[in-house]
Amino acid sequence: MDYGVLVSRALRIMWKYKYLWILGFLVSLGEGGGQVIVNFHKKSDLTSSFLAQPGIILLLVLSGVFLFVLFLILRYIAHGGLIHCVNRIDRSEPTGLGDGWKAGLRNFWRLFGIGILILLMIISVTVVFAAPVVVAFLIHKTLGILSLVFFIPLFVIALIVICFIDAYADRVCVIEGKGVTDSIKEGWFTFRNNLGKSIFVATISLFSSIVYGTLFILIGLGLVADFFLAWAFAGLIPAMLIGISIMLVYVVITEGIFTTFLSAFWTLSYSEIKGLIPKPAIAQSDSK
């Protein structure tokens, strides 16, 4: 596998087919935006009286649950659509946003089923590794610490393996059209039979994430500096309105772009590993 060529192809697809950014953003929204954490560090009288109203609390809880479910549904639809579109583009087959959305809807329940089984695998692994550690601590503190040193690396490795299985299983499901259990089995076989290649793909993904995160923070700091300049010259309220608008656009675009690249890279790598595409060329696909 020529990993440099895979990165180049993923970047070209990402940049040429900008409608994929919409799907990429929805995927990132479902992965991060669905987690709502409310933390009250100091309870003022206003906060206490606000929380004392059961109706408001129930409304907030229901709104949170609704948004979580909505983001989760959009995430799976967009994830399936993104894999489908990149695969068709790389096969020189026509596709577009509407085609990707339909593919996401078509594969939604299977991808959701894979997600549920992957979650159960993570929970099972956590219990398997946590149980002996708890028992060791109950016996003796020193034994507990030693068990942590022994089990934590194994636990991390197990989670990494599950992540590989998940990444491959999703692509088996969308590209090859297999069911939930067959996709997970094939995901495991793909990882097991291509361990070295998988590690290289993950390493490149990790390095890309570090580069992206660094650039995201640096550019974000520049935008924050612009906010303070706007505050000094235009006042707080106009600066906040402009700053929030710019930050929202910045986050939407950057998350959409990077998630598209990462998904495309994994899809192209999977196809290359499985030999599904002989020598692909990026198509002049329909961007409808």
C-alpha positions in Angstrom: 0.0 0.0 0.0 1.2 3.5 -0.9 0.0 5.5 2.1 1.1 8.8 0.6 -1.1 8.2 -2.4 -4.0 7.2 -0.1 -3.6 10.5 1.8 -3.4 12.4 -1.5 -6.5 10.8 -2.9 -8.4 11.5 0.3 -7.4 15.1 0.3 -8.3 15.5 -3.4 -11.8 13.9 -2.8 -12.2 16.1 0.3 -11.4 19.3 -1.6 -13.1 18.6 -4.9 -16.4 17.3 -3.6 -17.4 19.9 -1.1 -20.9 18.6 -0.5 -19.2 15.9 1.5 -18.4 18.6 4.1 -22.1 18.6 5.1 -22.1 14.9 5.8 -18.7 15.3 7.6 -20.1 18.0 9.9 -23.2 15.9 10.7 -20.9 13.0 11.6 -18.8 15.2 13.9 -21.9 16.8 15.4 -23.2 13.4 16.3 -19.9 12.3 17.8 -19.3 15.4 19.9 -22.4 17.6 19.9 -24.7 14.8 21.3 -22.9 15.0 24.6 -24.4 17.6 26.8 -22.6 18.2 30.1 -24.1 20.7 32.5 -21.9 21.6 35.5 -23.0 24.0 38.2 -19.9 25.0 40.1 -21.7 27.6 42.3 -25.4 27.6 43.0 -26.8 31.0 43.2 -30.2 31.8 44.6 -31.4 32.2 41.0 -30.0 28.8 40.0 -31.6 27.1 43.1 -35.0 28.7 42.4 -34.7 27.7 38.8 -33.9 24.1 39.6 -36.7 24.0 42.2 -39.3 24.0 39.4 -39.9 20.3 38.3 -41.5 21.4 35.0 -38.5 23.3 33.8 -36.2 20.4 34.8 -38.3 17.9 33.0 -38.4 20.2 29.9 -34.6 20.5 30.0 -34.2 16.7 30.3 -36.6 16.0 27.5 -34.9 18.6 25.3 -31.5 17.1 26.0 -32.7 13.6 25.2 -34.4 14.8 22.0 -31.2 16.5 20.8 -29.1 13.5 21.7 -31.3 11.2 19.7 -31.5 13.6 16.8 -27.7 14.1 16.7 -27.2 10.3 16.9 -29.6 9.6 14.0 -28.0 12.3 11.9 -24.6 10.9 12.7 -25.3 7.4 11.5 -27.1 8.6 8.4 -24.3 11.0 7.5 -21.6 8.4 8.3 -23.2 5.8 6.0 -23.6 8.4 3.3 -20.0 9.6 3.5 -18.6 6.1 3.2 -21.0 5.4 0.3 -20.1 8.6 -1.6 -16.4 8.3 -1.2 -16.6 4.7 -2.4 -18.6 5.6 -5.5 -16.3 8.6 -6.3 -13.3 6.4 -6.1 -15.0 3.9 -8.4 -15.7 6.6 -10.9 -19.4 6.2 -10.4 -21.9 9.1 -10.2 -23.0 10.2 -6.8 -24.0 13.2 -4.8 -25.5 14.6 -1.6 -28.9 13.2 -2.3 -27.5 9.8 -3.2 -25.4 9.8 -0.1 -28.3 10.7 2.1 -30.4 7.9 0.7 -27.5 5.4 1.2 -27.3 6.6 4.8 -31.0 6.1 5.4 -30.8 2.6 3.7 -27.9 1.5 6.0 -29.1 3.3 9.1 -30.4 0.4 11.1 -27.5 -1.9 10.3 -24.9 0.8 11.2 -26.9 1.5 14.4 -26.9 -2.2 15.2 -23.1 -2.3 14.7 -22.8 0.6 17.0 -24.9 -1.1 19.7 -22.8 -4.3 19.5 -19.6 -2.3 19.6 -20.8 -0.5 22.7 -21.7 -3.8 24.3 -18.2 -5.1 23.5 -16.6 -2.0 25.2 -18.8 -2.5 28.3 -17.9 -6.2 28.4 -14.2 -5.5 28.1 -14.4 -2.8 30.7 -16.1 -5.2 33.2 -13.7 -8.1 32.4 -10.7 -5.9 33.1 -12.2 -3.9 36.0 -13.4 -6.9 38.0 -9.9 -8.4 38.8 -8.6 -4.9 39.6 -11.4 -4.3 42.1 -10.8 -7.7 43.7 -7.1 -7.0 43.9 -7.6 -3.7 45.7 -10.0 -5.4 48.2 -7.3 -7.9 49.0 -4.5 -5.4 49.3 -3.7 -1.9 48.1 -0.3 -2.9 46.7 -1.8 -5.8 44.8 -4.4 -3.5 43.4 -1.7 -1.0 42.1 0.2 -3.9 40.5 -3.0 -5.1 38.8 -3.6 -1.7 37.4 -0.1 -1.6 35.9 -0.8 -5.0 34.3 -4.4 -4.6 33.2 -4.4 -0.9 31.9 -2.2 -1.6 28.9 -4.2 -4.7 28.0 -7.4 -2.7 28.4 -6.2 0.1 26.1 -5.1 -2.5 23.5 -8.5 -4.2 23.7 -10.2 -0.8 23.1 -8.0 0.0 20.1 -8.8 -3.4 18.6 -12.5 -2.7 19.0 -12.1 0.7 17.3 -10.4 -1.0 14.4 -13.3 -3.6 14.2 -15.8 -0.7 14.3 -14.1 1.3 11.5 -13.9 -1.8 9.2 -17.3 -3.2 10.1 -19.0 0.1 9.1 -17.4 -0.1 5.7 -18.2 -3.7 5.2 -21.8 -2.9 5.9 -22.0 0.1 3.5 -19.7 -1.0 0.7 -20.3 -4.8 0.7 -23.9 -4.7 2.0 -23.4 -7.3 4.8 -25.5 -7.6 7.9 -24.6 -6.5 11.4 -22.9 -9.7 12.8 -21.3 -10.5 9.4 -19.9 -7.0 9.2 -18.4 -7.2 12.7 -16.9 -10.6 11.9 -15.5 -9.3 8.6 -14.2 -6.2 10.4 -12.3 -8.5 12.8 -10.9 -10.7 10.0 -9.8 -7.6 8.1 -7.9 -6.2 11.1 -6.4 -9.6 12.1 -5.2 -10.4 8.6 -3.9 -6.9 7.9 -2.4 -5.9 11.3 0.6 -4.0 10.0 -1.4 -2.1 7.4 -4.1 -1.2 9.9 -1.5 0.2 12.4 0.0 2.4 9.6 -3.5 3.7 8.7 -4.2 4.4 12.4 -0.9 6.1 12.8 -1.4 8.4 9.9 -4.9 9.2 11.2 -3.5 10.0 14.6 -0.8 12.3 13.1 -3.4 14.0 10.9 -5.6 14.6 14.0 -2.7 16.1 15.9 -1.9 18.4 13.0 -5.5 19.4 12.6 -6.0 20.0 16.3 -2.9 22.2 16.5 -3.9 24.3 13.5 -7.5 24.5 14.9 -6.3 25.9 18.2 -3.8 28.3 16.6 -6.4 29.7 14.2 -8.9 29.8 17.0 -6.6 31.8 19.1 -6.2 34.3 16.2 -10.0 34.6 16.1 -10.1 35.2 19.9 -7.6 38.0 19.4 -9.7 39.5 16.7 -12.7 39.4 19.2 -10.8 41.5 21.7 -9.8 44.0 19.0 -13.5 44.2 17.9 -14.4 44.7 21.6 -12.0 47.6 21.9 -13.3 49.4 18.8 -17.0 48.4 18.6 -18.0 47.5 22.1 -18.8 44.2 23.8 -22.2 43.3 22.3 -21.3 43.8 18.7 -18.0 42.0 19.3 -19.8 39.1 20.9 -22.3 38.8 18.0 -19.6 38.9 15.4 -17.3 36.7 17.3 -19.9 34.0 18.0 -21.0 34.0 14.3 -17.5 33.7 13.1 -16.6 30.9 15.5 -19.7 28.9 14.5 -18.9 29.2 10.9 -15.2 28.3 11.6 -16.2 25.2 13.6 -18.8 24.0 11.1 -16.4 24.3 8.1 -13.2 22.9 9.8 -15.0 20.0 11.4 -16.8 19.1 8.2 -13.6 19.3 6.2 -11.5 17.2 8.5 -14.1 14.6 9.3 -14.6 14.2 5.5 -10.8 13.7 5.0 -10.6 11.2 7.8 -13.6 9.2 6.7 -12.3 9.2 3.1 -8.9 8.1 4.1 -10.3 5.1 6.1 -12.7 4.2 3.3 -9.9 4.3 0.6 -7.6 2.3 2.9 -10.2 -0.3 3.5 -10.9 -0.7 -0.2 -7.2 -0.9 -0.9 -6.7 -3.5 1.9 -9.6 -5.7 0.6 -8.6 -5.2 -3.1 -12.1 -4.0 -3.9 -10.8 -1.4 -6.4 -8.0 -2.3 -8.9 -6.5 1.1 -9.7 -9.1 3.8 -8.9 -9.2 7.3 -10.3 -11.2 10.1 -8.9 -14.4 10.5 -11.0 -16.0 13.5 -12.5 -19.0 12.6 -10.3 -22.3 14.2 -10.3 -22.5 16.6 -7.3 -26.2 16.9 -7.2 
